[in-house]
């Protein structure tokens, strides 16, 4: 029970103590937007609020598998579908 309380306090701290204040702007300016988003996702996972298995139990395994397969097919055929290949700019 204490770990649930600690995770809840941590979750509220990172969302209301950081994201809802000017501290967020300072952190984004220092770390960069992408790194800040990644750190926030990691913090949410560490707090136990962003878990994969409970979501799979709720929606089933078929939907994530279909989504991953659709993403892979779209990325593979991107050039043929949209006229612009996914290659690195040189």
C-alpha positions, 0 to 999 in steps of 0.5 A: 500500500505504501508503494501505491501511495508513493507512486501516486504522490510522484505522479501528482508531483511530476504532473502538477508540480512540473508540467503545470508550472513555469518550471516546465518551460525552464526544463524544456529550454535546458533539456530540449522538447524531445528529451523532456517528453521522453523523461516525462514518459519515463517518469510516468512509467517509473511511477507505475502509471503507464503500464503495457500489460493492464492495457493489453488485458483491457483491449486484448492482444489483437489490436496492438498486433494489428497496429504494429503490422499496419505501421510496418506495412505503411513504412515499408510501402511509404514511397509507393503510397505517398510518393516520398520514400523514407530515406535520410536526407543527404 
